[in-house]
Amino acid sequence: MATLKILGVEAAIASDSTVGFANLVRVLNDSNATQLITIKAAPGGAVVGSVSLYAYECELINKLPAQSIIGASTTKAVAVSRG
């Protein structure tokens, strides 16, 4: 298992967030349903890509600092770095 350095406070991402202009974000689907996670070029900008997280799944997502990430009210994110 990889060691992560926590760089912020975990928060819901029900609205566009740059997650502190992070490059690497730990994203948690804290519900029992699959949720769509979307990356945008900037808050309110064009969609760059999206991915589904299964119930209670947690993933690391790389993004550019200015890009925003959005999910459901039960999706949480925090900026991290490796090691």
C-alpha positions in Angstrom: 0.0 0.0 0.0 1.3 3.4 -0.9 2.1 6.0 1.7 0.3 9.4 1.2 1.0 12.8 2.6 -2.2 14.6 3.4 -2.1 18.2 2.1 -5.5 19.5 3.2 -8.8 18.8 4.8 -11.2 16.3 3.2 -14.4 17.9 1.9 -17.4 17.1 -0.2 -17.1 18.0 -3.9 -20.8 18.4 -4.8 -19.8 21.6 -6.6 -16.7 22.4 -8.7 -13.5 22.4 -6.7 -9.8 22.7 -7.6 -9.1 20.9 -4.3 -6.6 23.5 -3.3 -5.1 23.5 -6.9 -3.8 20.0 -6.2 -2.1 17.8 -8.8 -3.0 14.6 -7.0 -6.4 14.1 -5.3 -7.7 11.2 -3.1 -11.4 10.8 -4.0 -13.8 8.7 -1.9 -17.3 7.7 -2.9 -18.9 7.6 0.6 -22.2 6.1 -0.4 -23.6 2.7 -1.4 -24.3 3.7 -5.0 -22.0 4.3 -8.0 -21.1 7.9 -8.5 -19.8 9.9 -11.5 -16.6 12.0 -10.9 -16.0 14.7 -13.5 -12.9 16.7 -14.2 -13.4 20.1 -15.9 -10.8 22.4 -17.5 -11.6 25.0 -14.8 -14.5 25.6 -12.4 -17.6 25.9 -14.6 -15.5 25.0 -17.7 -15.6 22.3 -20.3 -15.6 18.7 -19.3 -12.1 17.1 -19.7 -13.2 13.6 -18.6 -15.1 11.5 -16.1 -15.0 8.2 -14.3 -17.4 6.2 -12.1 -16.5 5.2 -8.6 -18.3 2.2 -7.2 -19.9 2.2 -3.7 -17.3 3.1 -1.1 -14.5 3.1 -3.6 -11.5 5.3 -3.1 -9.1 6.3 -5.9 -6.2 8.7 -6.6 -6.8 11.1 -9.5 -4.1 13.1 -11.2 -5.2 16.5 -12.6 -3.8 19.8 -13.5 -3.9 22.4 -10.7 -6.4 24.7 -12.5 -8.7 21.8 -13.3 -11.8 21.3 -11.1 -13.4 18.1 -9.9 -17.0 17.5 -9.1 -19.0 14.6 -7.8 -22.1 14.0 -5.6 -22.7 15.4 -2.1 -21.4 12.1 -0.7 -18.2 12.3 -2.7 -15.2 13.6 -0.7 -11.8 14.7 -1.9 -8.5 15.8 -0.3 -5.2 17.0 -1.9 -2.4 14.5 -1.3 1.2 13.7 -2.5 3.0 10.4 -2.5 5.3 9.6 0.4 
